Amino acid sequence: MARRIVLTVLALITALLAIVAVPLGMLTAAQDRKDFQRETATAAAMLANVAEERIDDHAKGAALLRSVREVIAAGDRVTVYNAAGRIVVGSPGGPVAAGQVTTGAPDSSPRTYPSVDRLLVTAPVVPDSGYGAIGTVALSRSTEPLDHRIVVLWTLIGAVSAAGLLAAAVVAIGLARWVGRPLTTLAAAARQLGSGALDTRASVNSGPPEVRRLSTTFNTMAARLQSLMDGHQSMMADVSHQVRTPLAALRLRLDLLAQDADEATAAELAGAQEEIARLTRLVSGLLAVARAENVTAAPMRVAADAVVRDRAAAWRPAAEERGVTLSAASPAPVTVHLCEGHLEQILDNLLANALDALPDGGSVRVEAVAASGLARITVSDNGGGMSGQQQHSAFRRFATSTPGGTGLGLAIVDRLVVANGGSAALSDTPGGGLTVTIELPRAASHRNFRRPGALTSGNPGDLNRF
């Protein structure tokens, strides 16, 4: 934006200078040439008046000689011819050619003959009677002073134009910074707010009034959003705490009742305990979704290939227990840019869902590859898969195709991926099954690099399975 403002102002000033300065310089230069020709013609006419007495009256012409010497001393060349074309004053090879001498013509006006470096003016010598010319004065004057004045004129115009452009550039840069700096700050604040830093606020003390009003509106929106998110988090935490306590007490009471109950009653109590366990998982899942939606940790560089191998190794015993083959692959090192621990949580939820959906003898494959500036992580299985409608709604809360499931596992995955600037998608596995594709931004630097082992997400058996 700043560059566009500067270029626009400079283009406008350049166009204005081209419209005003160039025609002004041309008009001034033309006027200087006319003044130079007029001055030269006037000097030739004055010499013609002085020469009239010498030629017409055959006087000694002391005044003419004196005038000619003064003109020659000033750097001009002059020759006076009589009606026959002979030189009266001056020397042969003077400033005028024989064919340019006009005698006997009734016109008494000087004539100019411009050349490359000199201006030639011929003025007829007219007697007092006013009939016919009795001679000609040829005056040649160098155009170097005129050319010098024109060069100085254009140099001055160019210097003034350059100074104007420089001043315009300084003003444009100042204007661009005045307008662009608060917008840049506002954009940075918006990025921080989008990354989860809800306490981010934009500066409202600089920039045009419109930008300050925009920053104020942004701060109002950010404060409202923070208030809503804090209220949402507080509500979820309160609900989780308040519901878990009576659920634990209810489960304990059911356990006590089941000890002295008959077989039919014990079966009913076992069913009630399963529903309580499902409700407990549901509450824990809702709390996990709320936490995933309020990501505020600073992203860092994570070795995705190592995390994939680490989580596959952690889940392999559980897979073998269910008769499922779990494999992991990464052709080359792949690094991603996301919050610490989130990739582990994403893979744990995906692997848990895959194992729950697979029968004995199934297989799960986890792979991490780099593609077009992104890191692509896929978890594919050869189970029953999902229909197109189920895939469309799979990332919504409580959408599940597994009996007894809460439908929050993929919702948590989606929230974590989106919060880290990535995307998640479902597709059919070739040959049957479901493939979950996660795309995350690749890391661009080696700062804050972490490999698995610095932080572990625990054993699969200790995780809440949603």
C-alpha positions as CSV (number, residue, x, y, z in Angstrom):
1,M,0.0,0.0,0.0
2,A,2.8,2.5,0.9
3,R,4.5,1.8,-2.4
4,R,1.3,2.4,-4.3
5,I,0.7,5.7,-2.6
6,V,4.3,6.9,-3.3
7,L,4.1,5.8,-6.9
8,T,0.7,7.4,-7.4
9,V,1.8,10.8,-5.9
10,L,5.0,10.8,-8.0
11,A,3.1,9.9,-11.2
12,L,0.7,12.8,-10.5
13,I,3.5,15.3,-9.8
14,T,5.4,14.1,-12.9
15,A,2.4,14.5,-15.1
16,L,1.8,18.0,-13.6
17,L,5.4,19.0,-14.3
18,A,5.2,17.6,-17.8
19,I,2.0,19.7,-18.5
20,V,3.3,22.9,-16.9
21,A,7.1,23.0,-16.9
22,V,7.8,21.7,-20.5
23,P,5.5,24.1,-22.3
24,L,6.7,26.9,-20.1
25,G,10.3,26.1,-21.0
26,M,9.5,25.9,-24.7
27,L,7.6,29.2,-24.6
28,T,10.4,31.0,-22.7
29,A,13.1,29.6,-25.1
30,A,11.1,30.7,-28.1
31,Q,10.7,34.2,-26.6
32,D,14.4,34.4,-26.0
33,R,15.1,33.5,-29.6
34,K,12.7,36.2,-30.8
35,D,14.3,38.7,-28.4
36,F,17.7,37.8,-29.7
37,Q,16.7,38.2,-33.3
38,R,15.0,41.5,-32.5
39,E,18.1,42.9,-30.7
40,T,20.3,41.8,-33.6
41,A,17.9,43.4,-36.2
42,T,17.8,46.6,-34.2
43,A,21.6,46.8,-34.1
44,A,21.7,46.2,-37.9
45,A,19.1,48.9,-38.5
46,M,21.0,51.4,-36.3
47,L,24.2,50.7,-38.3
48,A,22.1,51.2,-41.6
49,N,21.0,54.6,-40.4
50,V,24.6,55.6,-39.6
51,A,25.8,54.2,-43.0
52,E,23.2,56.2,-44.9
53,E,25.1,59.5,-44.5
54,R,28.4,57.8,-45.6
55,I,27.0,56.2,-48.7
56,D,24.4,58.8,-49.8
57,D,26.4,62.0,-49.0
58,H,29.8,60.6,-49.6
59,A,30.9,61.9,-46.2
60,K,34.0,60.7,-44.4
61,G,31.8,58.4,-42.2
62,A,33.7,58.7,-38.9
63,A,30.6,57.9,-37.0
64,L,30.1,54.7,-39.1
65,L,33.7,53.6,-38.6
66,R,33.4,54.1,-34.8
67,S,30.1,52.2,-34.7
68,V,31.5,49.3,-36.7
69,R,34.6,49.1,-34.5
70,E,32.3,49.0,-31.4
71,V,30.2,46.2,-32.9
72,I,33.3,44.2,-33.9
73,A,34.7,44.7,-30.4
74,A,31.5,43.3,-28.9
75,G,32.2,40.0,-30.9
76,D,29.9,40.6,-33.9
77,R,30.9,40.6,-37.5
78,V,29.7,43.5,-39.7
79,T,30.1,44.6,-43.3
80,V,28.6,47.6,-45.1
81,Y,28.0,47.3,-48.9
82,N,27.0,50.0,-51.4
83,A,24.4,49.6,-54.1
84,A,26.9,48.0,-56.4
85,G,27.8,45.4,-53.8
86,R,31.2,46.8,-53.1
87,I,32.4,46.9,-49.5
88,V,32.2,50.3,-47.9
89,V,33.3,49.3,-44.4
90,G,34.6,45.9,-43.4
91,S,36.7,43.4,-45.1
92,P,36.1,40.7,-47.8
93,G,34.8,37.4,-46.5
94,G,32.5,39.2,-44.1
95,P,29.3,37.8,-42.7
96,V,27.2,37.9,-45.8
97,A,27.3,36.2,-49.2
98,A,27.0,38.2,-52.3
99,G,23.7,36.6,-53.2
100,Q,22.2,37.8,-49.9
101,V,22.9,41.5,-50.5
102,T,19.6,43.2,-51.5
103,T,19.9,46.5,-53.2
104,G,17.4,48.7,-54.8
105,A,14.5,47.0,-53.1
106,P,11.7,49.2,-51.7
107,D,11.5,47.0,-48.6
108,S,13.4,48.7,-45.7
109,S,12.9,45.9,-43.2
110,P,15.9,43.9,-41.9
111,R,16.1,40.2,-42.9
112,T,17.3,37.4,-40.7
113,Y,19.2,34.3,-41.8
114,P,19.5,31.8,-38.9
115,S,22.3,29.2,-39.0
116,V,23.7,26.6,-36.7
117,D,25.9,28.8,-34.5
118,R,25.4,32.4,-35.8
119,L,22.5,34.7,-36.7
120,L,22.9,36.8,-39.9
121,V,20.8,40.0,-40.3
122,T,20.8,42.2,-43.4
123,A,19.4,45.7,-43.1
124,P,19.0,47.9,-46.3
125,V,20.5,51.4,-46.2
126,V,17.6,53.6,-47.3
127,P,18.2,57.3,-48.2
128,D,16.1,60.1,-46.7
129,S,14.1,60.2,-49.9
130,G,12.8,56.8,-49.0
131,Y,13.1,55.4,-52.6
132,G,15.2,52.3,-53.1
133,A,18.2,51.0,-51.1
134,I,21.6,52.4,-51.6
135,G,23.4,49.8,-49.7
136,T,23.2,46.9,-47.2
137,V,24.5,46.4,-43.7
138,A,25.2,42.7,-42.9
139,L,25.5,41.9,-39.2
140,S,26.4,38.4,-38.0
141,R,26.1,37.6,-34.3
142,S,27.0,34.4,-32.4
143,T,24.1,32.4,-31.0
144,E,26.3,31.0,-28.2
145,P,24.9,33.4,-25.5
146,L,21.4,32.6,-26.6
147,D,22.2,28.8,-26.5
148,H,23.8,29.3,-23.1
149,R,20.7,31.1,-21.7
150,I,18.4,28.3,-23.1
151,V,20.6,25.6,-21.5
152,V,20.5,27.5,-18.2
153,L,16.8,27.8,-18.5
154,W,16.2,24.1,-19.1
155,T,18.7,23.2,-16.4
156,L,16.8,25.5,-14.0
157,I,13.5,23.9,-15.0
158,G,15.0,20.4,-14.6
159,A,16.5,21.3,-11.2
160,V,13.2,22.8,-10.0
161,S,11.3,19.7,-11.3
162,A,13.7,17.3,-9.6
163,A,13.4,19.3,-6.4
164,G,9.6,19.1,-6.8
165,L,9.7,15.4,-7.3
166,L,12.1,14.9,-4.4
167,A,9.8,17.0,-2.2
168,A,6.8,15.1,-3.5
169,A,8.6,11.8,-2.7
170,V,9.3,12.9,0.8
171,V,5.7,14.0,1.4
172,A,4.4,10.8,-0.3
173,I,6.6,8.6,1.9
174,G,5.5,10.4,5.0
175,L,1.9,10.2,3.9
176,A,2.3,6.5,3.1
177,R,3.9,5.8,6.5
178,W,1.2,7.8,8.3
179,V,-1.5,5.8,6.6
180,G,0.2,2.5,6.1
181,R,1.9,2.0,9.5
182,P,-1.3,1.8,11.6
183,L,-2.8,-0.4,8.9
184,T,0.2,-2.7,9.1
185,T,-0.1,-2.7,12.9
186,L,-3.8,-3.5,12.6
187,A,-3.1,-6.4,10.2
188,A,-0.5,-7.8,12.6
189,A,-3.1,-7.5,15.4
190,A,-5.7,-9.3,13.3
191,R,-3.2,-12.1,12.6
192,Q,-2.4,-12.5,16.3
193,L,-6.1,-12.4,17.1
194,G,-6.7,-15.1,14.5
195,S,-3.9,-17.3,15.9
196,G,-5.7,-17.3,19.3
197,A,-4.2,-14.3,21.2
198,L,-7.5,-12.9,22.2
199,D,-6.0,-10.2,24.4
200,T,-4.4,-8.5,21.3
201,R,-5.4,-4.9,20.7
202,A,-4.5,-2.4,17.9
203,S,-3.0,1.0,18.5
204,V,-5.6,3.9,18.1
205,N,-3.1,6.8,18.5
206,S,-1.8,7.2,15.0
207,G,-2.9,7.4,11.4
208,P,-5.9,9.2,9.8
209,P,-9.2,9.5,11.7
210,E,-10.7,6.7,9.5
211,V,-7.9,4.3,10.4
212,R,-8.2,5.2,14.1
213,R,-11.9,4.5,14.0
214,L,-11.2,1.2,12.3
215,S,-8.7,0.3,15.0
216,T,-11.2,1.3,17.7
217,T,-13.9,-0.9,16.1
218,F,-11.4,-3.8,15.9
219,N,-10.5,-3.4,19.6
220,T,-14.2,-3.4,20.5
221,M,-14.7,-6.6,18.4
222,A,-11.6,-8.2,20.0
223,A,-12.8,-7.4,23.5
224,R,-16.2,-8.8,22.7
225,L,-14.8,-11.9,21.2
226,Q,-12.5,-12.4,24.2
227,S,-15.4,-11.9,26.6
228,L,-17.4,-14.5,24.7
229,M,-14.6,-17.0,24.5
230,D,-13.7,-16.5,28.2
231,G,-17.4,-17.0,29.1
232,H,-17.5,-20.1,26.9
233,Q,-14.4,-21.5,28.5
234,S,-15.6,-20.8,32.0
235,M,-19.0,-22.3,31.3
236,M,-17.5,-25.5,29.8
237,A,-15.1,-25.8,32.8
238,D,-17.9,-25.2,35.3
239,V,-20.2,-27.7,33.5
240,S,-17.4,-30.2,33.4
241,H,-16.7,-29.9,37.0
242,Q,-20.3,-29.7,38.2
243,V,-21.4,-32.7,36.1
244,R,-18.4,-34.9,36.7
245,T,-18.8,-34.9,40.5
246,P,-22.5,-36.1,40.6
247,L,-21.6,-38.6,37.8
248,A,-18.8,-40.1,39.9
249,A,-21.1,-40.2,42.9
250,L,-23.8,-41.9,40.8
251,R,-21.4,-44.5,39.5
252,L,-20.2,-45.3,43.0
253,R,-23.8,-45.7,44.2
254,L,-24.6,-48.0,41.3
255,D,-21.5,-50.1,42.1
256,L,-22.7,-50.5,45.6
257,L,-26.2,-51.5,44.5
258,A,-24.8,-54.0,42.0
259,Q,-23.0,-55.9,44.7
260,D,-26.2,-57.1,46.5
261,A,-28.5,-57.1,43.4
262,D,-29.8,-60.2,41.7
263,E,-28.7,-61.1,38.2
264,A,-31.4,-59.2,36.3
265,T,-31.0,-56.1,38.4
266,A,-27.2,-56.3,38.1
267,A,-27.5,-56.4,34.3
268,E,-29.7,-53.3,34.3
269,L,-27.2,-51.5,36.7
270,A,-24.4,-52.4,34.3
271,G,-26.3,-50.8,31.4
272,A,-26.8,-47.7,33.6
273,Q,-23.1,-47.6,34.4
274,E,-22.2,-47.8,30.6
275,E,-24.5,-44.8,30.0
276,I,-22.8,-43.0,32.8
277,A,-19.4,-43.8,31.3
278,R,-20.6,-42.6,27.9
279,L,-21.9,-39.3,29.5
280,T,-18.6,-38.9,31.2
281,R,-16.7,-39.2,27.9
282,L,-19.2,-36.8,26.4
283,V,-18.5,-34.2,29.0
284,S,-14.7,-34.7,28.6
285,G,-15.0,-34.5,24.9
286,L,-16.9,-31.2,25.0
287,L,-14.3,-29.8,27.3
288,A,-11.5,-30.9,24.8
289,V,-13.4,-29.3,21.9
290,A,-13.6,-26.0,23.8
291,R,-9.9,-26.1,24.5
292,A,-9.1,-26.9,20.9
293,E,-11.2,-23.9,19.8
294,N,-9.2,-21.6,22.1
295,V,-5.7,-22.2,21.0
296,T,-3.3,-19.6,22.4
297,A,0.0,-21.4,22.5
298,A,2.8,-20.1,20.3
299,P,3.4,-22.3,17.2
300,M,6.7,-23.9,16.9
301,R,8.6,-26.1,14.5
302,V,7.8,-29.9,14.9
303,A,9.3,-32.9,13.2
304,A,6.1,-34.4,11.8
305,D,7.8,-37.6,10.5
306,A,9.2,-38.3,14.0
307,V,5.9,-37.7,15.7
308,V,4.1,-40.1,13.2
309,R,6.6,-42.8,14.0
310,D,6.4,-42.1,17.8
311,R,2.5,-42.2,17.9
312,A,2.4,-45.3,15.7
313,A,4.8,-47.1,18.1
314,A,2.7,-46.0,21.1
315,W,-0.6,-47.3,19.6
316,R,0.9,-50.5,18.1
317,P,0.3,-52.7,21.2
318,A,-3.3,-51.6,21.3
319,A,-3.6,-52.4,17.6
320,E,-2.0,-55.8,18.0
321,E,-4.4,-56.6,20.9
322,R,-7.3,-56.0,18.5
323,G,-5.7,-57.9,15.6
324,V,-5.0,-54.8,13.6
325,T,-1.8,-54.0,11.7
326,L,-0.5,-50.5,12.3
327,S,2.3,-49.1,10.1
328,A,3.9,-45.7,9.7
329,A,5.9,-44.2,6.8
330,S,7.7,-41.0,5.9
331,P,9.9,-41.0,2.8
332,A,11.8,-37.8,4.0
333,P,12.0,-35.5,7.0
334,V,8.8,-33.4,7.2
335,T,8.6,-30.4,9.6
336,V,5.4,-28.5,10.4
337,H,4.6,-25.3,12.2
338,L,2.0,-25.7,14.9
339,C,1.4,-25.6,18.6
340,E,3.3,-28.0,20.8
341,G,1.5,-31.2,21.5
342,H,-1.3,-30.7,19.0
343,L,0.0,-33.0,16.4
344,E,0.2,-35.8,19.0
345,Q,-3.4,-35.1,20.0
346,I,-4.6,-35.1,16.4
347,L,-2.9,-38.4,15.6
348,D,-4.1,-40.0,18.9
349,N,-7.7,-39.2,18.1
350,L,-7.4,-40.4,14.5
351,L,-5.8,-43.6,15.4
352,A,-8.3,-44.2,18.2
353,N,-11.2,-43.7,15.8
354,A,-9.5,-46.0,13.2
355,L,-9.0,-48.8,15.6
356,D,-12.5,-48.6,16.9
357,A,-13.9,-48.9,13.4
358,L,-11.7,-51.8,12.2
359,P,-12.5,-55.5,12.7
360,D,-10.0,-58.2,13.4
361,G,-7.5,-58.4,10.6
362,G,-7.8,-54.8,9.5
363,S,-4.9,-52.4,8.8
364,V,-4.1,-48.8,9.4
365,R,-1.3,-46.8,7.7
366,V,0.0,-43.4,8.8
367,E,2.1,-41.4,6.4
368,A,3.7,-37.9,6.4
369,V,5.0,-36.3,3.2
370,A,5.9,-32.8,2.0
371,A,3.8,-31.4,-0.8
372,S,3.8,-27.8,-2.4
373,G,4.8,-25.9,0.7
374,L,2.5,-28.0,3.0
375,A,2.9,-31.1,5.1
376,R,0.4,-33.8,4.3
377,I,-0.4,-36.4,6.9
378,T,-2.7,-39.2,6.0
379,V,-4.3,-41.9,8.2
380,S,-6.0,-44.6,6.1
381,D,-7.7,-47.8,7.0
382,N,-9.4,-50.7,5.1
383,G,-12.5,-50.8,7.3
384,G,-16.1,-50.1,6.3
385,G,-15.5,-46.5,5.6
386,M,-18.2,-43.8,5.5
387,S,-20.9,-42.7,3.1
388,G,-20.6,-39.4,1.3
389,Q,-23.2,-37.9,3.7
390,Q,-21.4,-39.2,6.7
391,Q,-18.1,-37.8,5.4
392,H,-19.8,-34.4,4.8
393,S,-20.9,-34.1,8.5
394,A,-18.1,-36.1,10.2
395,F,-16.3,-33.0,11.6
396,R,-19.5,-31.7,13.3
397,R,-20.0,-32.2,16.9
398,F,-21.9,-35.4,18.0
399,A,-21.8,-36.7,14.4
400,T,-20.9,-40.4,14.7
401,S,-21.5,-43.7,12.9
402,T,-20.0,-45.8,15.8
403,P,-22.5,-47.2,18.3
404,G,-21.8,-45.7,21.7
405,G,-19.5,-43.0,20.3
406,T,-19.8,-39.3,21.2
407,G,-19.0,-37.9,17.8
408,L,-16.4,-35.5,19.1
409,G,-13.1,-37.2,18.0
410,L,-13.0,-35.8,14.5
411,A,-14.5,-32.5,15.7
412,I,-11.5,-32.1,18.0
413,V,-9.1,-33.0,15.1
414,D,-10.8,-30.4,12.9
415,R,-10.6,-27.6,15.5
416,L,-7.0,-28.3,16.3
417,V,-6.0,-28.4,12.6
418,V,-7.9,-25.2,11.7
419,A,-6.5,-23.4,14.7
420,N,-3.0,-24.1,13.4
421,G,-3.7,-22.8,9.9
422,G,-4.3,-26.2,8.3
423,S,-7.2,-28.2,6.8
424,A,-8.7,-31.7,7.3
425,A,-10.6,-33.8,4.7
426,L,-12.1,-37.3,4.4
427,S,-12.0,-39.5,1.4
428,D,-12.4,-43.2,0.5
429,T,-9.4,-45.4,0.7
430,P,-8.7,-47.2,-2.6
431,G,-10.1,-50.7,-2.2
432,G,-12.4,-49.7,0.7
433,G,-12.0,-47.9,3.9
434,L,-11.6,-44.3,5.1
435,T,-8.7,-41.9,4.6
436,V,-8.2,-38.8,6.7
437,T,-5.9,-36.2,5.1
438,I,-4.4,-33.5,7.3
439,E,-2.6,-30.6,5.6
440,L,-0.5,-28.3,7.9
441,P,1.9,-25.4,7.1
442,R,5.5,-26.4,6.8
443,A,8.1,-24.7,9.0
444,A,10.3,-22.1,7.4
445,S,13.0,-21.8,10.0
446,H,14.8,-23.8,12.7
447,R,13.7,-21.8,15.6
448,N,11.9,-23.5,18.5
449,F,12.5,-26.9,16.8
450,R,11.2,-29.9,18.8
451,R,11.3,-33.6,18.2
452,P,9.2,-36.2,20.0
453,G,10.4,-36.9,23.5
454,A,10.6,-33.3,24.6
455,L,6.8,-33.6,25.3
456,T,4.8,-36.8,25.3
457,S,1.1,-37.1,25.2
458,G,0.9,-40.2,27.4
459,N,0.0,-43.8,26.7
460,P,-3.0,-44.6,24.5
461,G,-4.7,-46.3,27.4
462,D,-4.6,-43.2,29.5
463,L,-6.4,-41.0,26.8
464,N,-10.0,-40.2,26.8
465,R,-11.3,-41.8,23.6
466,F,-14.0,-39.6,22.0
